[in-house]
């Protein structure tokens, strides 16, 4: 059920606590038209931890209602509060989500034993199956490969997403899970989608698929087909997207600023960022516009 390209859907905003509902619908249809295998909402790209609880609940309800079972929906429930994470999981179940995704609680530092207890308790009480989410750049906590292996024994923990960007770490996780059936392992950073899939990964949760879903689906298909020439051509384009759209400005969140700005320029949704971040400046938006004009997807997606 869970494989392939599952984009981390951005959250279109009109203001800090108001959803761009029309933009969200256009975005969902744009992504789904690319042949993706699922949707991940309220993750890092969805700015989940920065949104009010009311807004998070609204996103879950609207996305599940609009998608209506066409593809699986994974809802992010990452929070500093165990209780709030569990309440989000319960609501996601009511709305029709297929699974939930949780990174470690990110304020107080925890050791691996404490992290194991946290995830086991969450999995025991969640009405939906749970994906582990390793995001050390933001949580400052790394889920060790050994912890992933141990937690994979729990019947309600069904998969893993890694956004560390560490290919060696990813390969170690795969090695420890090589005898584990039906436990998909996904990569976040799209620049290493090809390498991690060739190592045995099950697909990608790649932010660029908000913009160009067909590109990442094509890469997934090329790896499955062992089409090395196509893989390398697609890899060049993925790296071009990354280098041209995710490097504008000086904010730590310039990747997401670039994605939201590009979607806005494409006429899909607004580019409002959740505080404390802001949209790109007018001069920076001109750079994004130029980059979009230079990115000729037709030449590689034929």
Order of alpha helices (4+ residues) and beta strands (2+ residues): beta-beta-beta-alpha-beta-alpha-beta-alpha-beta-alpha-beta-alpha-alpha-beta-alpha-beta-alpha-beta-alpha-alpha-alpha-alpha
